[in-house]
Amino acid sequence: MLSHTKLAALLPSKKIGETLYVFDELASTNTFGLELAKKHAPPATVILADKQTAGRGRLDRSWFSPAKSNIYGSLLLFHHNTIQHPGWIPLMAGVAIAQALETQTGIRIHLKWPNDLLIAERKVGGILCESFSPEGKNKCVVIGFGINVNLSQSDFPQDLQDRATSLQIRYQRPLDRETLIMQIITWLEKGWADLTSKGHQSWLLEYKNRCATIGQTIQVHFPDGSQLQGLAHSIGEHGQLRIIPSPSDSNEQSAKMRDIHSGEILHIQTTDLP
């Protein structure tokens, strides 16, 4: 089980983690974080759970959250409209967490737009950012993160075994979750400081260098059920994915570059990742 005492000693600063919640079991760290935000929680509150019973991913998907194996956490951060393009928050978080995991393991982590962490095209983690704006108060952002740490391939449900992985599978031995959490919070603290003070340009190059989606033929599944296939071209100023529609999907209106702000992305044609 996660140790509150050990985590409190490891967290990087007096600011981040001054308020720390560690649960043996929780429905969702993000749901709990949003509830705390509505009750005026202190800035930089950290919420961790050893198991989630109702873990959530993007588009209201459930998140596989077994006990004693993975990392499930949320970080509450506040800003007074200092982030010009909020779409960069999950992209920054992805880079920061990738850097944290690499620092501890040496494993190269790529990013699938907008919020998946990949090892050789298999998902090892995900990010869910949600916001809350109390009237007259600074905006609260809850950065939720789930990382597959100490799982074997057979531990995954059948429908995930061919597209998910864990750090242990690649590292070939179990890892200390508390140390990984310390690295994640440390890099997120730095990333947030850079994003609020320097803006998204400080993260653009690093995100591009890690993004496994740019340059791929992809299919976008929109929330309304429609689809679009094309070439993932670049990341826009607001953190959106810019794609060039395939000829079969093109007409006079859709042949131009399309900006994608939300949707499920499938990599149709991929290049080998190290």
URJO-V682790 format. One record per residue. RES is the residue in one letter. PSI is psi in degrees with one decimal (999 if undefined). D_CENTER is the distance of its C-alpha to the mean C-alpha in Angstrom with 1 decimal. Layout:
RES&PSI&D_CENTER  RES&PSI&D_CENTER
//
This chain:
M&152.8&23.1  L&141.3&20.9  S&118.3&23.4  H&-42.0&23.2  T&-46.8&25.9  K&-42.8&24.3  L&-41.0&20.9  A&-35.4&22.8  A&-29.0&24.7  L&-27.8&21.8  L&146.3&19.6  P&-21.8&20.1  S&167.5&22.0  K&-26.0&24.1  K&-53.4&21.8  I&121.9&18.4  G&8.7&19.0  E&-36.4&22.5  T&115.1&21.8  L&125.6&20.1  Y&130.3&20.0  V&118.9&19.9  F&143.0&20.7  D&-37.0&22.1  E&139.5&20.9  L&147.4&19.2  A&-54.5&18.5  S&129.1&15.0  T&-34.3&13.6  N&-42.1&12.2  T&-44.5&15.7  F&-39.2&17.5  G&-41.6&15.7  L&-37.2&16.8  E&-41.0&20.2  L&-40.3&20.4  A&-39.5&19.6  K&-19.2&22.5  K&16.7&24.7  H&52.6&24.1  A&152.0&22.0  P&149.1&22.3  P&150.7&19.8  A&28.4&17.2  T&137.4&17.6  V&132.6&15.5  I&128.2&15.3  L&148.5&15.1  A&141.7&16.5  D&-24.4&18.1  K&143.9&17.9  Q&136.8&16.6  T&-13.9&19.2  A&49.7&17.3  G&143.2&13.6  R&141.2&11.9  G&-168.1&9.3  R&157.1&9.7  L&31.2&13.4  D&25.9&14.5  R&149.7&14.0  S&156.0&14.7  W&123.9&12.5  F&115.5&14.7  S&62.6&15.1  P&162.7&18.3  A&154.6&19.9  K&16.3&20.4  S&-37.3&18.2  N&-176.4&14.5  I&125.9&12.2  Y&117.3&11.2  G&162.9&10.8  S&146.8&10.5  L&125.6&11.7  L&124.2&14.1  L&150.7&15.0  F&146.0&17.8  H&154.1&19.2  H&70.8&22.4  N&32.9&21.5  T&-9.8&20.9  I&111.2&17.9  Q&-35.4&19.6  H&90.0&16.8  P&-21.6&14.0  G&-15.8&12.3  W&-10.0&11.3  I&-51.7&9.4  P&-29.7&5.9  L&-42.9&7.5  M&-44.7&8.8  A&-38.9&5.9  G&-45.1&4.9  V&-45.9&8.6  A&-44.0&9.3  I&-36.8&7.6  A&-43.3&9.2  Q&-39.7&12.3  A&-46.2&12.4  L&-39.0&12.5  E&-39.6&15.0  T&-37.9&17.0  Q&-30.2&17.6  T&-22.3&18.1  G&3.5&19.0  I&130.5&17.0  R&125.6&15.8  I&126.3&12.1  H&168.8&11.6  L&133.1&8.9  K&124.6&9.7  W&136.3&9.7  P&-13.0&7.9  N&15.3&4.4  D&140.3&5.8  L&131.2&6.9  L&146.3&10.6  I&111.0&13.9  A&51.6&16.8  E&4.3&15.3  R&139.4&14.4  K&125.5&11.1  V&-11.4&10.4  G&170.7&7.0  G&163.8&4.2  I&138.7&2.2  L&112.0&5.6  C&129.5&7.5  E&152.8&11.2  S&158.3&14.3  F&133.5&17.9  S&91.7&20.9  P&145.2&23.9  E&123.9&27.2  G&7.7&28.3  K&169.1&25.4  N&149.8&22.5  K&135.7&19.4  C&133.1&16.9  V&128.0&13.1  V&114.4&11.2  I&106.6&7.7  G&144.3&6.9  F&138.2&5.4  G&128.4&7.5  I&128.1&9.1  N&114.1&12.3  V&-74.1&14.8  N&62.5&18.4  L&143.6&19.0  S&165.6&21.6  Q&-35.1&21.4  S&-13.5&23.9  D&-22.2&21.8  F&148.1&19.6  P&157.1&21.1  Q&-39.0&23.2  D&-8.0&21.1  L&-10.5&18.1  Q&-26.8&20.3  D&2.8&20.5  R&4.8&16.8  A&158.2&14.9  T&179.7&15.5  S&164.4&15.1  L&-38.2&15.6  Q&-39.9&19.1  I&-43.7&20.1  R&-37.6&19.5  Y&-22.0&20.7  Q&18.6&23.6  R&159.2&23.7  P&155.1&21.9  L&154.2&19.8  D&116.3&20.1  R&-36.6&17.1  E&-40.1&18.3  T&-40.3&18.5  L&-42.2&15.0  I&-42.8&13.9  M&-43.8&16.2  Q&-43.6&14.8  I&-48.6&11.2  I&-38.4&12.8  T&-47.4&15.2  W&-34.1&12.9  L&-38.3&10.9  E&-45.6&14.5  K&-43.4&15.7  G&-42.1&13.0  W&-41.5&13.7  A&-42.6&17.4  D&-42.2&17.3  L&-40.4&15.6  T&-24.9&18.1  S&-33.9&21.0  K&-16.3&20.8  G&179.4&18.7  H&-19.6&16.3  Q&-27.5&18.9  S&-13.4&18.1  W&-8.9&14.8  L&-50.0&16.0  L&-44.5&17.7  E&-38.5&15.2  Y&-45.4&12.6  K&-41.0&15.5  N&-23.2&16.5  R&-13.0&13.3  C&117.0&12.8  A&-5.9&14.2  T&-39.5&14.8  I&131.2&17.2  G&-3.5&20.7  Q&152.2&20.2  T&124.6&22.1  I&163.0&19.8  Q&128.8&20.4  V&126.1&18.8  H&111.8&19.3  F&156.7&19.5  P&-27.0&19.5  D&3.2&23.3  G&-12.2&23.8  S&163.9&24.7  Q&158.0&23.5  L&132.5&23.6  Q&144.5&23.8  G&-171.6&23.8  L&123.5&22.8  A&113.9&19.5  H&-46.1&21.1  S&177.1&18.9  I&129.6&16.4  G&176.5&18.3  E&-32.2&18.9  H&7.2&16.8  G&5.0&13.7  Q&156.1&15.1  L&128.7&15.7  R&125.5&19.5  I&153.0&21.3  I&113.3&25.0  P&145.3&26.2  S&153.4&28.2  P&-38.1&32.0  S&-21.7&32.2  D&4.4&29.8  S&146.5&31.4  N&-171.0&34.1  E&-29.4&35.4  Q&-32.6&32.6  S&-4.5&29.6  A&-21.9&30.7  K&169.5&29.3  M&135.1&25.8  R&137.4&23.4  D&125.2&20.4  I&119.1&17.6  H&-21.1&15.6  S&144.8&14.5  G&164.6&15.1  E&127.4&14.3  I&126.4&14.6  L&130.4&16.8  H&112.0&17.8  I&-42.6&21.6  Q&119.9&22.9  T&153.3&21.0  T&158.5&22.1  D&135.3&22.1  L&140.1&19.3  P&999&20.4
//
